[in-house]
Amino acid sequence: MSKASELANLIGNINAGGGGVNRNLVINGAMNVAQRATSSTGIGASSGYFTCDRWLFGREAGTEQARFTMTQDTASVGIDSLPFQEAGIRTALKMDVTTAESAVASGESSLIMQRIEGFNCSNLDIKNKPITLSFYAKSDAKTGTMCASLYAGSGGRHHVKEYSITTDWQRFSLTFPADSGATALANDNTNELQVNFVLTAGSNFQVTADQWASGFDTATSNQINFADSTDNNWYLTGVQLEIGQNPTEFERESFAVTEAKAQRYCQFNTAEFADAYNSTTGSRQVVLRTPMRATPTASIPSGGTNKILDIGTAYRNLDSLGGFELSNSYGGTQVTNISSTSGGNGDGDAYCHIITGGCILYDAEL
């Protein structure tokens, strides 16, 4: 796209109420922040956030065979690789099929999605203004029709569009028209607008393309079964959702800015508790890096080692002392009071809990 065309598109979107700085409603569209992990295996048994921040793997009820390895990929997005030279993109989300799905049943589906908080999208007048979704995608082997969709939470309405995947990187642009039947997006911290990229979809989730309708449907009958072979890898990056009917150049922002946005939903903190003068509990006040969307849940990521330090006694493995529970007992979105409970150390000494080789995960995802 020429600079003149890019400028014309931007002006058109400004006239529609968008444009300018922070025009991208998607967080971490360049897939460059991955606080939880850069790779996760065995994806498919349940929904969850596994690698690139804000990108949720979702599945619908069924007995899906398909399993994936989800990776924050750098090999496919080289610094000299088109079309990324101007976009400044260096990472992608990769879904590698590790167990094939022979046939997709009617009630089965798998997709990659981002849920957008109402505080970040309630300015959209979806009843009168279009929205444009642009992204880069490719496959290593499987080609054909794939689907992307929007879901508006307040009104419970969806709109599905098709795109044709190939083995070359392409930038796709999908414009979703105004929805005359829409309900205004709520200005709160709930899931008000959802972007979906479908990998598999059974007939229960298939509808007619290019129209707004009620319900949570994500694909058409043309959607390929992307999980039908372990040769299949799907890549996604440069995701941008903006007000207006024109795609503009992918909005670049610093890693620090993207990370701070992501930490509203997920962040890690050190895991050492203040001294507690009894044998069963310990607590520590934690000031989080940024206010979170809601009161977070606290958990210990895999890989951490839980220990008790007794006064005058060496570190002892907490697992042998009756287990370990962790809770956010204060309930704040920025200042929390984390409490831990064990089976007791048996001697009444003051102690604190330590988690070595890891830290505490605070989760306030949508």
N, C-alpha and C positions, 0 to 999 in steps of 0.2 A: 504494500500500500504506500503510495506517495505521501510526502509530508503535507501537500495541499489537500489530499483526500482525508488524511488524518485530522487536519485542522477543521475541515468542513464537518466531519463526523462529530468532533468534540463540540463545535458550536451548535450543531443540531441537538446534541444531548443536553447542553446547557439550556437551550430554549425549552426543552422538555422538563426542566427542573433538576437535571443532574450535572455531570461534568465537574471539572476542577480537581483539586487535591482530595484524596480519600474518596474517590468515586467508586472504588471497588468495594462492594459489600461483602465479598468473600475474604476470610482471614486465612493467610498462609496459602494463597493460590499458587505460589512458586514452590511449595513443598520443601522449603528450606529449614523449617523448624521442626524438630522431632525430639521432644523432651523424653518421651517414654522409651523409645528404642529406634534404631535405624533399620531393624529387621525383626520380623516376627513370623513364626512358622505355625502350621496347623490351623490357619484361619478358615472359618466356615462352620464350625460347630455352634457358634453363638455370635451375637452382635457385640461390637465393642470398638473402643479406640485403642489402636495397637502401635502405630508408628507416627506418621506425619500428623502434627497437631491439627485438631478441628475436623479431621477427616474420619468419619465413622464408617466402619464396615457393618452393613445391615443385612439381615436375612429374615425371611418369613418362615412361619412354622412349616415343618415338613421333615423329610428324611434325606436331605440333600447329601449326596455323596461328595460333592466338590469340596476340595480343600486347596488353600492358597498359601503361598509365602508372600507377605506384604513387606515391601522394602522401600526405603528412601534411596532412590537410585541416582547415581551420578554418571555411570558409564554411558548411558544412552544420550546424555545431554552434554556434549563436549563444548568447550569454549568457542571453538571454531565452527560448530555445527549450525547449519541453518535449520529452522528459522530463528535461532535464539541469539544471534549476535546482537541485534538491537534490543531485544526484550530483556537481556541481562539475566536470563534464567540458567541455573546450573544444576538443578535437581528436579526429579520427577517422582511420582508415586508409581510403583510397579507392583502389579498383581501377577504372580507366577502360579499357574495351575500345577499343583503337585499331585492331586488325585482327581481324575476326570469324572465328570457327570455324564452318564450315558444318555439319560433322558430327563428333561425337566418336567416334573409333575405339575398339575394345575395350581396347587397351592404353594409352590416353592418359588423363591426368588433370592437373588443376591445382588447387592449394589453398594456403591461407594457414595456417601452423601455428606453434605454439610448443612447443619441446622443453624439458621441465622436468628439471633435474638431480636425480639421486637424493638428494643432500644436502638438497634442498629439499622432497622429497615422500615420502621413505621412511617418514615417520611415518604415512602413510595405510595403514589396514588395509583394502585393497580387497577382501579375501576376505570381510569381515564388515560393512563400513560403506559406505553410499552416498556419492557425490560429486555436487555440484551445480555445473553450469556456467551462468552467466548472462551476458548480453551485449546490447548494443544494435546493431541492424542495420536497414538499409533499402536500397532500390534507387531509381534515377531513372526506370527504365522497365520492366524485366523483373520479372515477379512469378511466384510459384509456389513449389514445394517445393524447399528446399535442405537440405543435410545438414551436421551437425557430429558429430564422433566423438572418442573417446578411444582411445589406443593405449598399452598397458602393455608396456614394453620387455622386462622380465625374462622374463615368460611368453609374450611374443609374441601378445597377445590384444587384440581390438578390440571396441568397442561403438558402433553407429551410431544416431543419432537424426535425425528430420526436424523442420524448422520451416518456416513459410510466410512468405516475404518479401513485403513490399508497398512502396509508394512513401512510406510514412510511417514515421518512427522508431517502433520497438517495442522493449520489453525482453523478451527471451526467457529462459526458465528451463527447463533440461533436467537432470533428475536421473538419474544413472547408478547403478543398484542395485549391491549387493555382488556380487562375482564368485566363486562357489564354486570355480571352477577356477583361480583366480589363483595366481601365484607372488609371494611377498613382493618388494616393490620394494627394489632394492639401495641401500645407504647409501654411495654413491660419486658420482663426478663424471660419470657417463654419462647418456645420455638414458633416463630411466626412465618418464616419463609424457608423452605428447604429445597436445596439443589441436589438432584439425584442423577447418578451415572450407573446405568444398569449393566450387569454382567450376565445374569440369567433371569428369566421371568416366565412363570407359568401362565396359563390362560386366564387365571383369576385376576391377573394384574395387567391384562392386555386390553387396550381401548383404541379408539380411532385417534390418529395423530392430528395435531394442529387445531385443537379446540379446548377451551376451558370446560370442565365438567366437575360434578361433585364426586367425592371419594378419593381414596389414596391409590391411584393407579399410576404405573411408572413406565409402561412399555406398550408397544404394538405387537401384532402377531408376526411382524417382520424381524423382531429382535432375534439375533442369532444366539445359540447356546455357546457362550464364549468359553465355557469350562469343559468342552467335549474332548479335549486332548491335553496331555501334559506338555505338549509343544507350545501351548498358547501362553503368551505374556502380553499384558495390556499396560500401557503407560499413559499417565495423565499429568499435565502441569500447566502453568500459566492460566489458571482459571480466574475469570473476571466476570462479575455480575454488576451491571450498571444501569442507571436510569437512561431511557432513550432507546431509539430504534437502530443506533449505529454502533458497531464495535470500534473502540479506540485502542491505541497501543497499550499493551499490558503495563499497568502502573507499578513501577519499581519502588520499593521502600527498603530501608536498611534492615538488617537482621535484627537489630535491637528493637526497632519499632514493631516488627512482626512478632517477636518473642513476647514483648510486653502485652500485645493484644491477646496472644494465646494464653498467657498466664492468668487472664480473667477466668479461664475455664479449667486450667490444669497447671499446677506448679509443684515443685519439689522444695523441701527444706531440710535442714540438718535435723538429726534425730537424737538429741541428748536431752534428758529430762532433768529438771531441778530436783534437788534432794527431797525425799519424803520420809517423814519420821514415823513410819509404821511398816508393817510387813507385807502389805498387799497392794498399795497403790502409789503411783508417782504422777506428777503433773508438771507441765511447763507451759508458760504463755509464749505464744509465737506470733510475731508480727509478720504477716505475709507480704510478699514483694509488691503486690498490687491488690486492690479490692477485687474480690471474686464475684461471679454472677449471683451466687447464692451461698448459703452456708455450706462449706465443703465437707465431704466425707474424708476421713483420714485412713490411710492404709499403708502397709509396708510392702514395697515392691519386692518381687522375687529377687533373691541374691543377697538380701540383707541378713546379717547374723545378729540375733537378739541376745543381749547379755545383761546381767545385773552386776553392778559394782556395790559391794558392801563396804561400809567404812571399816578400815582395818583388815579387809579381806580382799583377796584377788578377784578379778573378773570371773563370773561364773555363767555358764550357759543357761539362759532363761528357760529354754525348752524342757530342761530336766526338772524345772521347779513348778510345773503345773500349767504351762502355757502362757499366752500373752494376748491381751486384748487392747485395742487402741480406739479411742473415741474422741470426737470434738465436743467436749462437755460445755464449752462456753457458747458456741453457736454464732460467732461473728463471721463477717465476710472478709475482714482484714486482720483483726486481732482475735486469736482463738486461744482456748485453753485446752491443750491436749492432755488427756488422762490415759494412763496405762494401768492395767490390772494383771497381776500374775497370781500363781497359786500360793505365793508366800515364800519368803526365804527362811522362815523357821526360827530365826534368832532375834528378830525385833530390831536389828540394826538399821540405821538410816541407809538409804541406798538411792541410786538413780538408775534409770533404764538407759541403755546405750544400744543403738543399732549401728553396727559396723559393716562396712562394705556396701552401704546403701543409705537411704534416707526415707523421709515420709512423703508420700504422694497425697496431695490435696486435690480433690476432684469436684468440680462444680459444672460438669458438662451438661449440655441439653440432652 
